[in-house]
Amino acid sequence: MAQSTAEIDAEIKALYDKIKNVDKAPNMSVEELVKFTKDSINHLIQTDPYLHGLPLDPTIEEVRAQKALTLGQAIVIYLDRGPFPTLSIVVPSKDATVMDLKRAVKRQTNLALQRENIKKKISWKHVWKRHYLSFDGVKLTDDNDKIHEYGIRNKATIKYVKKRREKK
């Protein structure tokens, strides 16, 4: 059952009051305080319409990206990685370049690996040497091009395409 705005506001106020009164509870251990803080953040993420969709352990970058999305200052682009799960990549909506997109792909991929406890280090120099990003069959070849020049808009899907060796 969906909560009303008043119920959510009341829960947030109750959480705020608890946080405000934490210093009055000297019997609370560090572990209890950490658990309480994590529970409070998780509750806010699950109930707040602007934060909904964030992972339960968001980084500050992810919170900022979600804020930019909410304010219309950024767009989300989906990276189809074939057999691996699709990643949501957030980039600024105005004047984002292919290089900005590549940086966002790198950041989001590394974060996804970290969340899955995969300790593998990716050589991004190697990745970009061997692959292009592609949208609608068009390779994003120039790092300085604006992504909107390729027709990339909010909720577009891009993918990796192997570079072909050119014969000399």
N, C-alpha and C positions, 0 to 999 in steps of 0.2 A: 504494500500500500504506500503510495507516494505521500510524503510529508508536505504540509502546507508551509508557506513562507514563514508564517508566524511561529510554527513549531521549530523550524530550522533556526530561526533567529533566537528563540528561547534556548535551544541547545547550545548555540554558539555563545550566548551570554553566560550560560552556566559554565561552559568550558573556560571562558575568559575569567569568570569569578574564581574558579578553582586555580587557574594559573596565577592570578593576582594574589591569591592567598597562600601560595606555595611557601613563601618565606615564613609564614606563620605556622608551618607544619614541620618543626625541626626533626621529627621522628621519621621523615621520609628519607629513605636511602637514595644514593645516586642511581642505582638500578631502577628503583621505583619511579624516580623523577624522569629518567630516560624513557621508561615504558609509558608513563603518563603522557609525555610530550609526543612520542610516536603515535600513541592512540589518538591523541587530539588532532594531530596533523592528518592521520588517516581518515578520521571522521570528517574533517573539513573537506578533504579531497573527494570523498564519496558523496557528500551532500551539497557542496557548493556548485552551482551550475557553471561557473567560470573555470573551476579547477577540475571538474569531472573529466575523466579521460587520462589524467596524469597517472603514472605508476605510483604505487604506494611509497616508494622511496625516491621521490623526485630530486633531481639536482637543481641548483639555483638557476642554471641555464634553462632547464625544462620549464620551470615556473615562469621565467621571463619570456620564454617562447610562447607559452600558453597565454600569457597576458597580451603579448603582441598579436596573437591570433584573434583573441577576443576583441581587441581594439581595431582590428582590420589593418594592422601594420605589417602583417606577415601572412604567408600562405603555407599550406602543407602540400608536400609533394610525396608521392608514394614511390619507393624504390623496390621494384620487383627483382628479387634475388634468386629467381628460379626455384630450386628445391628448398631454399631457406625461407623463413617467414619474411613477409613484406615489412619494410621499415617506413615509418612516417618521418619525413624530413621537413623541418621548419626553416624557411628562409625569408628574409625581408621581402615584402611585396614590391617595393620600389627600387629599381636600379640594381637588383641582384644579378651578379655575373655568374658565368659557368664556374669560375674559381670559387665564388661564395658557396655555390651548390656543392662543389667537391669537398670543401671544408666541412660543410654541414653533414654530408654523407660520411666522411671520416669520423666526425665527432659522434654521430648517432650509431654507427657500426661499432666503434670501440666501446661505447656505453652498453650496447646490446650484448656484446661479448662479455663485458665485465659483469653484467647482471646474470648471465648464464654461467658464471664462474669458469669461463674459458680463459686460460692464461696465454693464449696464442697471441703473438705480436705480428701485426700485419705491416708489411713494407708497402706503404702507400705510394712511394716512388715507383716501385715495381708494378703496382696495380694500374697506375695512370700511364705507365709506359706500355702496358699490354692491353688496356681496355679504354674505350670511350664510354661516356654516358650517352644514352640514346633516348629520344622522345619521338614517338610516331614514326619510327624508321629513319629519323634524321640524327646523325651523329653530332654531338656537341663538341666540335673540334677546337674552337678558339676560346681559351680561358677568359678572354676579355669581353666576349660577347655578352650582352644582356640576355637573361633567360627568356624574357618576354618576346625577344626577336625570333625565338624558335616556336613561339606559340604556347609556351608553358604557362599555365594558369593554376589557380587553386585546385587542389585534388587531382592534378595530372599524375600520370604514372610514367616513370622513367625506368630504364634498365641498363645493365652493362652489355656492351657489345665488344667482342674481341677485335683488336686491330689486325689488319691483314698486313703481311710483310710485302713491301713493294720491291719488285724485282728491278735490278739495276741494269 
